[in-house]
Amino acid sequence: MGKAKVRLNSNYVITLDRVKDLCGEDFLEQCIIPEVLKNEKQLQEWKELFNLEVKSKNDLIEKTTYYGKLIMEKNGENYQ
């Protein structure tokens, strides 16, 4: 028999709204959002790919969600 394979890494993509639905708003606000905002590699990737500067929780909502798009359009701002 062959050697058992060991998985060293798994990568998943899940949207923040699903995290909120599954784990609750407190978990999202206290655990997930701070980690997202500390992840310089992710923030740089959003900047390069989508021209998004995400520096705060409000930026995550306003610049990355449909709800945010509606708010920005209502205020006459450009949504990218």
C-alpha positions as CSV (number, residue, x, y, z in Angstrom):
1,M,0.0,0.0,0.0
2,G,1.1,3.6,-0.7
3,K,1.9,6.2,1.8
4,A,-1.1,8.2,3.1
5,K,-1.4,11.7,1.6
6,V,-1.3,14.6,4.0
7,R,-3.0,17.9,3.2
8,L,-0.8,20.8,4.4
9,N,-3.0,23.7,3.3
10,S,-6.6,24.4,2.2
11,N,-7.9,27.6,0.8
12,Y,-11.5,28.6,0.8
13,V,-13.4,31.7,-0.3
14,I,-16.4,32.8,1.6
15,T,-18.1,36.1,1.4
16,L,-18.5,38.2,4.6
17,D,-22.3,38.1,4.4
18,R,-22.2,34.3,4.6
19,V,-19.8,34.5,7.6
20,K,-22.3,36.8,9.2
21,D,-25.3,34.5,8.4
22,L,-23.5,31.4,9.6
23,C,-21.6,32.7,12.6
24,G,-23.3,36.0,13.7
25,E,-22.5,39.6,13.4
26,D,-20.5,39.7,16.7
27,F,-18.1,37.0,15.3
28,L,-17.8,38.9,12.0
29,E,-17.1,42.3,13.7
30,Q,-14.8,41.1,16.4
31,C,-12.8,38.3,14.7
32,I,-13.0,38.4,11.0
33,I,-13.0,42.1,10.0
34,P,-10.0,42.9,12.1
35,E,-8.1,40.0,10.5
36,V,-9.1,41.2,7.0
37,L,-7.9,44.7,7.7
38,K,-4.5,43.4,9.0
39,N,-3.9,41.3,5.9
40,E,-1.6,43.6,3.9
41,K,-1.3,41.1,1.1
42,Q,-5.1,41.0,0.6
43,L,-5.4,44.8,0.8
44,Q,-2.7,45.2,-1.8
45,E,-4.3,42.7,-4.1
46,W,-7.7,44.5,-3.9
47,K,-5.8,47.8,-4.7
48,E,-4.0,46.3,-7.7
49,L,-7.0,44.3,-9.1
50,F,-9.9,46.6,-8.4
51,N,-8.3,50.0,-7.5
52,L,-9.9,49.7,-4.0
53,E,-8.3,51.3,-1.0
54,V,-9.7,49.4,2.0
55,K,-8.5,50.9,5.3
56,S,-11.5,50.5,7.6
57,K,-14.7,48.4,8.2
58,N,-16.7,51.1,6.5
59,D,-14.5,50.8,3.4
60,L,-15.2,47.0,3.3
61,I,-19.0,47.7,3.3
62,E,-19.0,50.8,1.1
63,K,-16.5,49.7,-1.5
64,T,-17.1,45.9,-1.8
65,T,-20.8,45.4,-1.5
66,Y,-23.9,46.1,-3.6
67,Y,-25.3,47.9,-0.6
68,G,-22.3,50.2,-0.6
69,K,-22.7,50.8,-4.3
70,L,-26.2,52.0,-3.7
71,I,-25.0,54.4,-1.0
72,M,-22.2,55.8,-3.1
73,E,-24.5,56.3,-6.1
74,K,-27.0,58.0,-3.9
75,N,-24.3,60.4,-2.7
76,G,-23.1,61.0,-6.3
77,E,-19.8,59.2,-5.8
78,N,-18.1,57.0,-8.3
79,Y,-18.3,53.2,-7.6
80,Q,-15.5,51.0,-8.9
